[in-house]
Amino acid sequence: MKKTNKKKIEEFIRVDHAGERGAIKIYEGQLLALNTLIEDKDLKKKIENLKIHEEEHCKFFENEIKKRNINPTKLLPLWDLLGVGIGFSTTVLGKKAAMLCTASVEEVIDEHYQKQIEYLKSDEKKLKEKIIKFRLDELHHKDIAYKEGATKEGLYSVLDKIIKTGSKIAINISEKI
């Protein structure tokens, strides 16, 4: 039985924890806009429901960090701030932008989780099963976002690229620091 590289597992858990926490912060930023500036009860309810999955995912990775004695990324405070900021600002831009934020992030996460699933060996069965489940949750979130109006047409294509680039940069940095 081939063992999964311990250093790589630590990177996976560190970045997945940061990513799930980042997703929570994005939704918190969106909810802040919906509770202060924007009136859309339907959107608010959908975002609250999406946030529940992210909290479940984050809790799992927080437990793995503690159990395996892994240092979380040192940039969590920055990611928190940026997550709230992108969530708030996309919601202020409107429902299409808010939903595109979810779709864009989830498309990056889908690819990210798929690579981890392919890499993990049988000695990390539980971790692999959780990442498979979380990936399916994220794909469901992406589908909801498109159903609710996410679009990449016109200037939204620029927003999509900004969000995806930011997400990929955060992933690369969080794996190492």
mmCIF file of the C-alpha atoms, coordinates in Angstrom:
data_MODEL
# 
_entry.id   MODEL 
# 
loop_
_atom_site.group_PDB 
_atom_site.id 
_atom_site.type_symbol 
_atom_site.label_atom_id 
_atom_site.label_alt_id 
_atom_site.label_comp_id 
_atom_site.label_asym_id 
_atom_site.label_entity_id 
_atom_site.label_seq_id 
_atom_site.pdbx_PDB_ins_code 
_atom_site.Cartn_x 
_atom_site.Cartn_y 
_atom_site.Cartn_z 
_atom_site.occupancy 
_atom_site.B_iso_or_equiv 
_atom_site.pdbx_formal_charge 
_atom_site.auth_seq_id 
_atom_site.auth_comp_id 
_atom_site.auth_asym_id 
_atom_site.auth_atom_id 
_atom_site.pdbx_PDB_model_num 
ATOM 1   C CA . MET A 1 1   ? 0.000   0.000  0.000   1.00 0.00 ? 1   MET A CA 1 
ATOM 2   C CA . LYS A 1 2   ? 1.433   3.347  -1.027  1.00 0.00 ? 2   LYS A CA 1 
ATOM 3   C CA . LYS A 1 3   ? 1.305   6.010  1.640   1.00 0.00 ? 3   LYS A CA 1 
ATOM 4   C CA . THR A 1 4   ? 0.188   9.521  0.923   1.00 0.00 ? 4   THR A CA 1 
ATOM 5   C CA . ASN A 1 5   ? 2.916   12.128 1.369   1.00 0.00 ? 5   ASN A CA 1 
ATOM 6   C CA . LYS A 1 6   ? 2.468   13.639 4.874   1.00 0.00 ? 6   LYS A CA 1 
ATOM 7   C CA . LYS A 1 7   ? 3.647   17.107 3.834   1.00 0.00 ? 7   LYS A CA 1 
ATOM 8   C CA . LYS A 1 8   ? 1.159   17.136 0.953   1.00 0.00 ? 8   LYS A CA 1 
ATOM 9   C CA . ILE A 1 9   ? -1.668  16.106 3.312   1.00 0.00 ? 9   ILE A CA 1 
ATOM 10  C CA . GLU A 1 10  ? -0.766  18.982 5.627   1.00 0.00 ? 10  GLU A CA 1 
ATOM 11  C CA . GLU A 1 11  ? -0.930  21.366 2.664   1.00 0.00 ? 11  GLU A CA 1 
ATOM 12  C CA . PHE A 1 12  ? -4.321  19.957 1.610   1.00 0.00 ? 12  PHE A CA 1 
ATOM 13  C CA . ILE A 1 13  ? -5.785  20.361 5.077   1.00 0.00 ? 13  ILE A CA 1 
ATOM 14  C CA . ARG A 1 14  ? -4.308  23.830 5.628   1.00 0.00 ? 14  ARG A CA 1 
ATOM 15  C CA . VAL A 1 15  ? -5.588  25.175 2.302   1.00 0.00 ? 15  VAL A CA 1 
ATOM 16  C CA . ASP A 1 16  ? -8.968  23.420 2.536   1.00 0.00 ? 16  ASP A CA 1 
ATOM 17  C CA . HIS A 1 17  ? -9.496  24.868 6.000   1.00 0.00 ? 17  HIS A CA 1 
ATOM 18  C CA . ALA A 1 18  ? -8.611  28.344 4.729   1.00 0.00 ? 18  ALA A CA 1 
ATOM 19  C CA . GLY A 1 19  ? -10.862 27.909 1.695   1.00 0.00 ? 19  GLY A CA 1 
ATOM 20  C CA . GLU A 1 20  ? -13.894 26.749 3.631   1.00 0.00 ? 20  GLU A CA 1 
ATOM 21  C CA . ARG A 1 21  ? -13.398 29.531 6.146   1.00 0.00 ? 21  ARG A CA 1 
ATOM 22  C CA . GLY A 1 22  ? -13.040 31.950 3.225   1.00 0.00 ? 22  GLY A CA 1 
ATOM 23  C CA . ALA A 1 23  ? -16.348 30.738 1.809   1.00 0.00 ? 23  ALA A CA 1 
ATOM 24  C CA . ILE A 1 24  ? -18.014 31.406 5.168   1.00 0.00 ? 24  ILE A CA 1 
ATOM 25  C CA . LYS A 1 25  ? -16.549 34.924 5.174   1.00 0.00 ? 25  LYS A CA 1 
ATOM 26  C CA . ILE A 1 26  ? -17.791 35.561 1.623   1.00 0.00 ? 26  ILE A CA 1 
ATOM 27  C CA . TYR A 1 27  ? -21.291 34.553 2.691   1.00 0.00 ? 27  TYR A CA 1 
ATOM 28  C CA . GLU A 1 28  ? -20.971 36.674 5.843   1.00 0.00 ? 28  GLU A CA 1 
ATOM 29  C CA . GLY A 1 29  ? -20.076 39.653 3.642   1.00 0.00 ? 29  GLY A CA 1 
ATOM 30  C CA . GLN A 1 30  ? -23.047 38.958 1.409   1.00 0.00 ? 30  GLN A CA 1 
ATOM 31  C CA . LEU A 1 31  ? -25.333 38.680 4.410   1.00 0.00 ? 31  LEU A CA 1 
ATOM 32  C CA . LEU A 1 32  ? -23.928 41.937 5.806   1.00 0.00 ? 32  LEU A CA 1 
ATOM 33  C CA . ALA A 1 33  ? -24.944 43.694 2.586   1.00 0.00 ? 33  ALA A CA 1 
ATOM 34  C CA . LEU A 1 34  ? -28.350 41.992 2.664   1.00 0.00 ? 34  LEU A CA 1 
ATOM 35  C CA . ASN A 1 35  ? -28.894 43.002 6.292   1.00 0.00 ? 35  ASN A CA 1 
ATOM 36  C CA . THR A 1 36  ? -27.854 46.629 5.823   1.00 0.00 ? 36  THR A CA 1 
ATOM 37  C CA . LEU A 1 37  ? -28.138 47.919 2.252   1.00 0.00 ? 37  LEU A CA 1 
ATOM 38  C CA . ILE A 1 38  ? -29.965 45.435 0.033   1.00 0.00 ? 38  ILE A CA 1 
ATOM 39  C CA . GLU A 1 39  ? -33.495 44.115 0.493   1.00 0.00 ? 39  GLU A CA 1 
ATOM 40  C CA . ASP A 1 40  ? -33.792 40.588 -0.944  1.00 0.00 ? 40  ASP A CA 1 
ATOM 41  C CA . LYS A 1 41  ? -35.228 38.053 1.502   1.00 0.00 ? 41  LYS A CA 1 
ATOM 42  C CA . ASP A 1 42  ? -35.121 35.220 -1.034  1.00 0.00 ? 42  ASP A CA 1 
ATOM 43  C CA . LEU A 1 43  ? -31.417 35.722 -1.755  1.00 0.00 ? 43  LEU A CA 1 
ATOM 44  C CA . LYS A 1 44  ? -30.682 36.088 1.953   1.00 0.00 ? 44  LYS A CA 1 
ATOM 45  C CA . LYS A 1 45  ? -32.343 32.734 2.692   1.00 0.00 ? 45  LYS A CA 1 
ATOM 46  C CA . LYS A 1 46  ? -30.423 30.997 -0.109  1.00 0.00 ? 46  LYS A CA 1 
ATOM 47  C CA . ILE A 1 47  ? -27.093 32.381 1.100   1.00 0.00 ? 47  ILE A CA 1 
ATOM 48  C CA . GLU A 1 48  ? -27.855 31.370 4.685   1.00 0.00 ? 48  GLU A CA 1 
ATOM 49  C CA . ASN A 1 49  ? -28.503 27.818 3.460   1.00 0.00 ? 49  ASN A CA 1 
ATOM 50  C CA . LEU A 1 50  ? -25.305 27.707 1.399   1.00 0.00 ? 50  LEU A CA 1 
ATOM 51  C CA . LYS A 1 51  ? -23.325 28.947 4.398   1.00 0.00 ? 51  LYS A CA 1 
ATOM 52  C CA . ILE A 1 52  ? -24.481 25.942 6.468   1.00 0.00 ? 52  ILE A CA 1 
ATOM 53  C CA . HIS A 1 53  ? -22.546 23.521 4.227   1.00 0.00 ? 53  HIS A CA 1 
ATOM 54  C CA . GLU A 1 54  ? -19.436 25.679 4.389   1.00 0.00 ? 54  GLU A CA 1 
ATOM 55  C CA . GLU A 1 55  ? -19.611 25.683 8.194   1.00 0.00 ? 55  GLU A CA 1 
ATOM 56  C CA . GLU A 1 56  ? -19.812 21.870 8.178   1.00 0.00 ? 56  GLU A CA 1 
ATOM 57  C CA . HIS A 1 57  ? -16.813 21.665 5.847   1.00 0.00 ? 57  HIS A CA 1 
ATOM 58  C CA . CYS A 1 58  ? -14.794 24.172 7.878   1.00 0.00 ? 58  CYS A CA 1 
ATOM 59  C CA . LYS A 1 59  ? -15.522 22.361 11.139  1.00 0.00 ? 59  LYS A CA 1 
ATOM 60  C CA . PHE A 1 60  ? -14.190 19.113 9.665   1.00 0.00 ? 60  PHE A CA 1 
ATOM 61  C CA . PHE A 1 61  ? -10.934 20.771 8.572   1.00 0.00 ? 61  PHE A CA 1 
ATOM 62  C CA . GLU A 1 62  ? -10.582 22.620 11.900  1.00 0.00 ? 62  GLU A CA 1 
ATOM 63  C CA . ASN A 1 63  ? -10.790 19.241 13.643  1.00 0.00 ? 63  ASN A CA 1 
ATOM 64  C CA . GLU A 1 64  ? -8.208  17.760 11.252  1.00 0.00 ? 64  GLU A CA 1 
ATOM 65  C CA . ILE A 1 65  ? -5.850  20.678 11.924  1.00 0.00 ? 65  ILE A CA 1 
ATOM 66  C CA . LYS A 1 66  ? -6.103  20.052 15.670  1.00 0.00 ? 66  LYS A CA 1 
ATOM 67  C CA . LYS A 1 67  ? -5.957  16.260 15.427  1.00 0.00 ? 67  LYS A CA 1 
ATOM 68  C CA . ARG A 1 68  ? -2.925  16.267 13.110  1.00 0.00 ? 68  ARG A CA 1 
ATOM 69  C CA . ASN A 1 69  ? -1.207  19.246 14.756  1.00 0.00 ? 69  ASN A CA 1 
ATOM 70  C CA . ILE A 1 70  ? -1.082  21.270 11.527  1.00 0.00 ? 70  ILE A CA 1 
ATOM 71  C CA . ASN A 1 71  ? -0.516  25.008 11.551  1.00 0.00 ? 71  ASN A CA 1 
ATOM 72  C CA . PRO A 1 72  ? -3.318  26.885 9.781   1.00 0.00 ? 72  PRO A CA 1 
ATOM 73  C CA . THR A 1 73  ? -2.279  29.441 7.203   1.00 0.00 ? 73  THR A CA 1 
ATOM 74  C CA . LYS A 1 74  ? -0.808  32.547 8.769   1.00 0.00 ? 74  LYS A CA 1 
ATOM 75  C CA . LEU A 1 75  ? -2.904  34.633 6.369   1.00 0.00 ? 75  LEU A CA 1 
ATOM 76  C CA . LEU A 1 76  ? -6.328  33.716 7.823   1.00 0.00 ? 76  LEU A CA 1 
ATOM 77  C CA . PRO A 1 77  ? -6.966  37.289 9.039   1.00 0.00 ? 77  PRO A CA 1 
ATOM 78  C CA . LEU A 1 78  ? -6.239  38.659 5.558   1.00 0.00 ? 78  LEU A CA 1 
ATOM 79  C CA . TRP A 1 79  ? -8.381  35.998 3.865   1.00 0.00 ? 79  TRP A CA 1 
ATOM 80  C CA . ASP A 1 80  ? -11.203 36.770 6.339   1.00 0.00 ? 80  ASP A CA 1 
ATOM 81  C CA . LEU A 1 81  ? -11.091 40.451 5.459   1.00 0.00 ? 81  LEU A CA 1 
ATOM 82  C CA . LEU A 1 82  ? -10.905 39.826 1.713   1.00 0.00 ? 82  LEU A CA 1 
ATOM 83  C CA . GLY A 1 83  ? -13.711 37.242 1.909   1.00 0.00 ? 83  GLY A CA 1 
ATOM 84  C CA . VAL A 1 84  ? -16.077 39.636 3.673   1.00 0.00 ? 84  VAL A CA 1 
ATOM 85  C CA . GLY A 1 85  ? -15.068 42.384 1.239   1.00 0.00 ? 85  GLY A CA 1 
ATOM 86  C CA . ILE A 1 86  ? -15.692 40.366 -1.911  1.00 0.00 ? 86  ILE A CA 1 
ATOM 87  C CA . GLY A 1 87  ? -18.960 39.026 -0.529  1.00 0.00 ? 87  GLY A CA 1 
ATOM 88  C CA . PHE A 1 88  ? -20.199 42.461 0.448   1.00 0.00 ? 88  PHE A CA 1 
ATOM 89  C CA . SER A 1 89  ? -19.102 44.173 -2.758  1.00 0.00 ? 89  SER A CA 1 
ATOM 90  C CA . THR A 1 90  ? -20.510 41.560 -5.129  1.00 0.00 ? 90  THR A CA 1 
ATOM 91  C CA . THR A 1 91  ? -23.857 41.705 -3.349  1.00 0.00 ? 91  THR A CA 1 
ATOM 92  C CA . VAL A 1 92  ? -23.930 45.492 -3.592  1.00 0.00 ? 92  VAL A CA 1 
ATOM 93  C CA . LEU A 1 93  ? -23.383 45.051 -7.350  1.00 0.00 ? 93  LEU A CA 1 
ATOM 94  C CA . GLY A 1 94  ? -26.549 42.946 -7.498  1.00 0.00 ? 94  GLY A CA 1 
ATOM 95  C CA . LYS A 1 95  ? -27.892 39.419 -7.357  1.00 0.00 ? 95  LYS A CA 1 
ATOM 96  C CA . LYS A 1 96  ? -26.154 38.312 -10.582 1.00 0.00 ? 96  LYS A CA 1 
ATOM 97  C CA . ALA A 1 97  ? -22.774 39.420 -9.228  1.00 0.00 ? 97  ALA A CA 1 
ATOM 98  C CA . ALA A 1 98  ? -23.417 37.828 -5.822  1.00 0.00 ? 98  ALA A CA 1 
ATOM 99  C CA . MET A 1 99  ? -24.357 34.529 -7.438  1.00 0.00 ? 99  MET A CA 1 
ATOM 100 C CA . LEU A 1 100 ? -21.419 34.749 -9.851  1.00 0.00 ? 100 LEU A CA 1 
ATOM 101 C CA . CYS A 1 101 ? -19.135 35.089 -6.838  1.00 0.00 ? 101 CYS A CA 1 
ATOM 102 C CA . THR A 1 102 ? -20.405 31.721 -5.577  1.00 0.00 ? 102 THR A CA 1 
ATOM 103 C CA . ALA A 1 103 ? -20.218 30.090 -9.024  1.00 0.00 ? 103 ALA A CA 1 
ATOM 104 C CA . SER A 1 104 ? -16.698 31.355 -9.727  1.00 0.00 ? 104 SER A CA 1 
ATOM 105 C CA . VAL A 1 105 ? -15.307 30.242 -6.367  1.00 0.00 ? 105 VAL A CA 1 
ATOM 106 C CA . GLU A 1 106 ? -17.009 26.853 -6.633  1.00 0.00 ? 106 GLU A CA 1 
ATOM 107 C CA . GLU A 1 107 ? -15.573 26.258 -10.109 1.00 0.00 ? 107 GLU A CA 1 
ATOM 108 C CA . VAL A 1 108 ? -12.069 26.792 -8.736  1.00 0.00 ? 108 VAL A CA 1 
ATOM 109 C CA . ILE A 1 109 ? -12.797 24.589 -5.715  1.00 0.00 ? 109 ILE A CA 1 
ATOM 110 C CA . ASP A 1 110 ? -14.211 21.824 -7.911  1.00 0.00 ? 110 ASP A CA 1 
ATOM 111 C CA . GLU A 1 111 ? -10.927 21.605 -9.808  1.00 0.00 ? 111 GLU A CA 1 
ATOM 112 C CA . HIS A 1 112 ? -8.912  21.934 -6.589  1.00 0.00 ? 112 HIS A CA 1 
ATOM 113 C CA . TYR A 1 113 ? -10.801 19.167 -4.767  1.00 0.00 ? 113 TYR A CA 1 
ATOM 114 C CA . GLN A 1 114 ? -10.712 16.898 -7.831  1.00 0.00 ? 114 GLN A CA 1 
ATOM 115 C CA . LYS A 1 115 ? -6.909  17.078 -7.893  1.00 0.00 ? 115 LYS A CA 1 
ATOM 116 C CA . GLN A 1 116 ? -6.799  16.183 -4.191  1.00 0.00 ? 116 GLN A CA 1 
ATOM 117 C CA . ILE A 1 117 ? -9.178  13.243 -4.685  1.00 0.00 ? 117 ILE A CA 1 
ATOM 118 C CA . GLU A 1 118 ? -6.981  11.883 -7.476  1.00 0.00 ? 118 GLU A CA 1 
ATOM 119 C CA . TYR A 1 119 ? -3.841  12.300 -5.338  1.00 0.00 ? 119 TYR A CA 1 
ATOM 120 C CA . LEU A 1 120 ? -5.055  10.725 -2.088  1.00 0.00 ? 120 LEU A CA 1 
ATOM 121 C CA . LYS A 1 121 ? -4.173  7.090  -1.418  1.00 0.00 ? 121 LYS A CA 1 
ATOM 122 C CA . SER A 1 122 ? -6.013  4.393  0.529   1.00 0.00 ? 122 SER A CA 1 
ATOM 123 C CA . ASP A 1 123 ? -4.263  5.338  3.788   1.00 0.00 ? 123 ASP A CA 1 
ATOM 124 C CA . GLU A 1 124 ? -6.323  8.568  3.782   1.00 0.00 ? 124 GLU A CA 1 
ATOM 125 C CA . LYS A 1 125 ? -9.708  6.976  3.100   1.00 0.00 ? 125 LYS A CA 1 
ATOM 126 C CA . LYS A 1 126 ? -11.713 9.141  5.528   1.00 0.00 ? 126 LYS A CA 1 
ATOM 127 C CA . LEU A 1 127 ? -10.151 12.380 4.288   1.00 0.00 ? 127 LEU A CA 1 
ATOM 128 C CA . LYS A 1 128 ? -10.755 11.352 0.684   1.00 0.00 ? 128 LYS A CA 1 
ATOM 129 C CA . GLU A 1 129 ? -14.404 10.475 1.391   1.00 0.00 ? 129 GLU A CA 1 
ATOM 130 C CA . LYS A 1 130 ? -14.977 13.857 3.049   1.00 0.00 ? 130 LYS A CA 1 
ATOM 131 C CA . ILE A 1 131 ? -13.373 15.753 0.182   1.00 0.00 ? 131 ILE A CA 1 
ATOM 132 C CA . ILE A 1 132 ? -15.525 13.801 -2.298  1.00 0.00 ? 132 ILE A CA 1 
ATOM 133 C CA . LYS A 1 133 ? -18.642 14.755 -0.317  1.00 0.00 ? 133 LYS A CA 1 
ATOM 134 C CA . PHE A 1 134 ? -17.570 18.391 0.035   1.00 0.00 ? 134 PHE A CA 1 
ATOM 135 C CA . ARG A 1 135 ? -16.827 18.597 -3.700  1.00 0.00 ? 135 ARG A CA 1 
ATOM 136 C CA . LEU A 1 136 ? -20.369 17.399 -4.440  1.00 0.00 ? 136 LEU A CA 1 
ATOM 137 C CA . ASP A 1 137 ? -21.745 20.044 -2.053  1.00 0.00 ? 137 ASP A CA 1 
ATOM 138 C CA . GLU A 1 138 ? -19.708 22.722 -3.835  1.00 0.00 ? 138 GLU A CA 1 
ATOM 139 C CA . LEU A 1 139 ? -20.948 21.570 -7.249  1.00 0.00 ? 139 LEU A CA 1 
ATOM 140 C CA . HIS A 1 140 ? -24.488 21.824 -5.910  1.00 0.00 ? 140 HIS A CA 1 
ATOM 141 C CA . HIS A 1 141 ? -23.756 25.395 -4.734  1.00 0.00 ? 141 HIS A CA 1 
ATOM 142 C CA . LYS A 1 142 ? -22.467 26.249 -8.219  1.00 0.00 ? 142 LYS A CA 1 
ATOM 143 C CA . ASP A 1 143 ? -25.657 24.846 -9.786  1.00 0.00 ? 143 ASP A CA 1 
ATOM 144 C CA . ILE A 1 144 ? -27.794 26.915 -7.393  1.00 0.00 ? 144 ILE A CA 1 
ATOM 145 C CA . ALA A 1 145 ? -25.791 30.037 -8.248  1.00 0.00 ? 145 ALA A CA 1 
ATOM 146 C CA . TYR A 1 146 ? -26.380 29.617 -11.987 1.00 0.00 ? 146 TYR A CA 1 
ATOM 147 C CA . LYS A 1 147 ? -30.036 28.810 -11.417 1.00 0.00 ? 147 LYS A CA 1 
ATOM 148 C CA . GLU A 1 148 ? -30.306 32.027 -9.398  1.00 0.00 ? 148 GLU A CA 1 
ATOM 149 C CA . GLY A 1 149 ? -28.844 34.231 -12.099 1.00 0.00 ? 149 GLY A CA 1 
ATOM 150 C CA . ALA A 1 150 ? -25.042 33.952 -12.131 1.00 0.00 ? 150 ALA A CA 1 
ATOM 151 C CA . THR A 1 151 ? -23.738 34.895 -15.554 1.00 0.00 ? 151 THR A CA 1 
ATOM 152 C CA . LYS A 1 152 ? -20.393 35.448 -17.247 1.00 0.00 ? 152 LYS A CA 1 
ATOM 153 C CA . GLU A 1 153 ? -21.794 37.643 -19.995 1.00 0.00 ? 153 GLU A CA 1 
ATOM 154 C CA . GLY A 1 154 ? -20.470 41.148 -20.588 1.00 0.00 ? 154 GLY A CA 1 
ATOM 155 C CA . LEU A 1 155 ? -18.582 42.727 -17.716 1.00 0.00 ? 155 LEU A CA 1 
ATOM 156 C CA . TYR A 1 156 ? -19.453 39.781 -15.500 1.00 0.00 ? 156 TYR A CA 1 
ATOM 157 C CA . SER A 1 157 ? -16.727 37.855 -17.354 1.00 0.00 ? 157 SER A CA 1 
ATOM 158 C CA . VAL A 1 158 ? -14.176 40.284 -15.873 1.00 0.00 ? 158 VAL A CA 1 
ATOM 159 C CA . LEU A 1 159 ? -15.572 39.762 -12.376 1.00 0.00 ? 159 LEU A CA 1 
ATOM 160 C CA . ASP A 1 160 ? -15.398 35.982 -12.912 1.00 0.00 ? 160 ASP A CA 1 
ATOM 161 C CA . LYS A 1 161 ? -11.708 36.215 -13.863 1.00 0.00 ? 161 LYS A CA 1 
ATOM 162 C CA . ILE A 1 162 ? -10.905 38.449 -10.881 1.00 0.00 ? 162 ILE A CA 1 
ATOM 163 C CA . ILE A 1 163 ? -12.606 36.097 -8.419  1.00 0.00 ? 163 ILE A CA 1 
ATOM 164 C CA . LYS A 1 164 ? -11.031 32.982 -9.927  1.00 0.00 ? 164 LYS A CA 1 
ATOM 165 C CA . THR A 1 165 ? -7.560  34.514 -10.042 1.00 0.00 ? 165 THR A CA 1 
ATOM 166 C CA . GLY A 1 166 ? -7.860  35.661 -6.429  1.00 0.00 ? 166 GLY A CA 1 
ATOM 167 C CA . SER A 1 167 ? -9.052  32.228 -5.347  1.00 0.00 ? 167 SER A CA 1 
ATOM 168 C CA . LYS A 1 168 ? -6.174  30.478 -7.114  1.00 0.00 ? 168 LYS A CA 1 
ATOM 169 C CA . ILE A 1 169 ? -3.619  32.857 -5.594  1.00 0.00 ? 169 ILE A CA 1 
ATOM 170 C CA . ALA A 1 170 ? -5.081  32.283 -2.121  1.00 0.00 ? 170 ALA A CA 1 
ATOM 171 C CA . ILE A 1 171 ? -4.886  28.512 -2.643  1.00 0.00 ? 171 ILE A CA 1 
ATOM 172 C CA . ASN A 1 172 ? -1.251  28.615 -3.754  1.00 0.00 ? 172 ASN A CA 1 
ATOM 173 C CA . ILE A 1 173 ? -0.190  30.847 -0.877  1.00 0.00 ? 173 ILE A CA 1 
ATOM 174 C CA . SER A 1 174 ? -2.210  29.026 1.795   1.00 0.00 ? 174 SER A CA 1 
ATOM 175 C CA . GLU A 1 175 ? -0.702  25.654 0.886   1.00 0.00 ? 175 GLU A CA 1 
ATOM 176 C CA . LYS A 1 176 ? 2.737   26.922 1.869   1.00 0.00 ? 176 LYS A CA 1 
ATOM 177 C CA . ILE A 1 177 ? 2.277   29.635 4.501   1.00 0.00 ? 177 ILE A CA 1 
# 
